[in-house]
Amino acid sequence: MTDTQIFEPEGRAIPFVDEGDGPVKLVLIQEQGLATDVLGIVGHYLAEEAGFHVLRIGYRDGDADVSLEERVDDVLAVVDHVGLTDTWIGGHGFGGTIARALAASHHERVNGLLLLGVEENEIPVAPVIPVLIIQGSDDTTTPSANGERLQSTVPERASVKTITGGDHLFPMTHPIETAVNIEEYLDWD
């Protein structure tokens, strides 16, 4: 696996992993409070096996009082640092909430939205962009109903995939199945 790097815009130490160099670009934001490599196997599979360019972004140290807008700024800072101009943006749990907020406020920079376990919130889905929602069938933290509710707001643009037997940590416990769902959806060209 690729080593974690730290980007420090204005003194903010934001961890990230950048791997692969394929034409499909994907930014993944991890769930808050979990180990830095929580999306490691998913990201590595997509970079190595699917040939994607995957940028995984974590959280800065001491981020308890950081607003959602500041978290979006952190992600954009790393994306700009790496040099991605057009990308899918996604995340797991709260990472998906950050991705939704980024897509809503900067939709011109986003090709599509990928949500792994949808949190319940009022952030609208950005106009035009497609949405892939992956839910664990046994997830009680971000239950399937959240993803289905979101999908019903943009049914013509949103698809829902379910990881059977997956709880909230399905990207860790079912990483290959999660990655294959992402690969099959994003690698349509």
Secondary structure, 3 states (H helix, E strand, C coil): CCCCEEECHHHCCEEEEEECCCCCEEEEECCCCCCCCCCHHHHHHHHHCCCCEEEEECCCCCCCCCCHHHHHHHHHHHHHHHCCCCEEEEEECHHHHHHHHHHHHCHHHEEEEEEECCCCCCCCCCCCCCEEEEEECCCCCCCHHHHHHHHHHCCCCEEEEEECCCCCCHHHHCHHHHHHHHHHHHCCC
